[in-house]
């Protein structure tokens, strides 16, 4: 079955969501690389942040020009 979204947060121009399986999705304005897709292109639909594939995410926060994710297993913080 499909994973459920368990957290969603918004920055000034982008949105991020965490699934029940720990996958992170982002969409919106891509300026400054804040979507985490190795590009500054914006997205109209959620896209999984593949650079974190296999690293379960517990929580995410969006700022105006950045995104921060905290891992489930170790509490490691990723920021971009």
Buried (B, 14 or more C-beta within 10 A) or exposed (E): EEEEEEBEBEBEBBBBBBBEEBBBBBBBBBBBBBBBBEEEEEBEEBBBBEEBEEBBBBBBBBBEBBBBBBBBEEEEEBEB
